[in-house]
Each structure stands twice: as structure tokens, then as C-alpha cells.
Amino acid sequence: LATSFHNIGEQLLLESGMSRTHYDTLNVPPSACLPELRRAYHSLVLQYHPDKSKASESQGHRSGIFQEIQAAWEVLKDEARRSVYDRQLAGSGGE
């Protein structure tokens, strides 16, 4: 593949022009350590997993949020990928 999954996740913020970061997605500060990231990720996965959809929420909306959570976790759980992402944020005027 020309573009790997993690490159897509890392570039999502920059290409879309969105101000929401992976840290925002997981509701953690940029200084969060791996155990904090893991707790936030697991909590959000339980809340937004598409299989746990509530009647009042659309399946598509929950699936979209779930995918954002997954993309954030894929980048932030890996020290090297997180470092690259943090540098990209700093270069784009983010966090």
C-alpha cells in the first residue's frame, strides 16, 4: 500500500484542517502517559463501540466516533508514531 494506516491517522488532522487532535479525541492532555492513554481509550471504546449502539444514537455516528478513537489510539500508543505526530502538531501551530 502506498499509504499505511498510521500515516492516514497522523495526517487526518493536518489534511482536514480540523483543530481536533488525537489528544482531544481521547480526552487527555498531550502530557498523558501511556497508562492514562490506555484508560481513556478503553473507556471510550466501551462507550462508543458500534455494537453497543443505543436506539437514540445513529449507528453511523457512533461508528465514526469509534473510528476516530481507534485512529487516535493507533498513533498515541506507539512512542515513535506519537513523537512524529507531536512534531506535526507543533509545526502546524497545534498543541
N, C-alpha and C positions, 0 to 999 in steps of 0.2 A: 504494500500500500504506500502511496506517495505521502499520505498524511496519517500519522498514528493517532490513536485515541487521545493520548495525553496532550499532543500538540493542539488538537481541537479544543480540549478543555482549557488549556492555558491561553489560547488565543480568543476564546469566546468573549471575554470582557473587552479586549482591545479592538477586535473587529466589529463588535456590535455597537461600540460607543456607549455602552451601559456603564453606570457608575457603581453597580453592584459587584462586589468582589466575592471570591470564594469564601473569604472570612465572613462576609455578610451572610452568605448563603447558609453557613453553619452556625451563625450567631455567636462567633468567637472573636476575640481581639487578634490582631496579627501576631501578638506575642505568645499566643496559646501554645502550650507544649503538646506533644503527641497524645498523652492520656486525655487531656482536655478535648482535643480534636476528636478522639475516638468516642468519648462520652457523648459529645454533641452530635456526631454522625449517627451513632446508634439510636439516640433519642429521636432524631428527625426521621430516620428510616422507619422506625416503628409508627411514627405519626403519619407519614406521607406515602407509605408503600401502597401502590395501586390496588393490591389485593385487600387492603383494609379500608376501602372507599366507603364513605358514608353516603346515604341517599341524598343529602343536601349538597354534596360536592360533586362536581363533574369528574368523571374518570380521567379525561384528558388533562384537566388542570392538575390533578394530583400526580399524574404520570409526568407532566412537565416539571413540576417541583421536584419529584423524585429523581429525575434525570439530572437536574441542577445539583442536587445533593450528591449524587454519585460522581459527577464531574469534579466537584469541589474536593471530595474525599480522595479521588484518584491522584490529584495534584498535591494536596497538602499532606497526605500520609507519607510521601516519599521525600526525604530530605533534599535530594538533588533537584527534583522537579519543583519543590516548594521554593528553593533558592532562586531558580530561574524565574519562577512566577513573581516572587517578591521583587526581583530586579526589574522585571517588566512593569510592575505596578509603579515602582519608584520612577522609572523612566517616562511613564505616561502621566505622572502627576497624581497617581492614586495614593492610597495609604502612606 
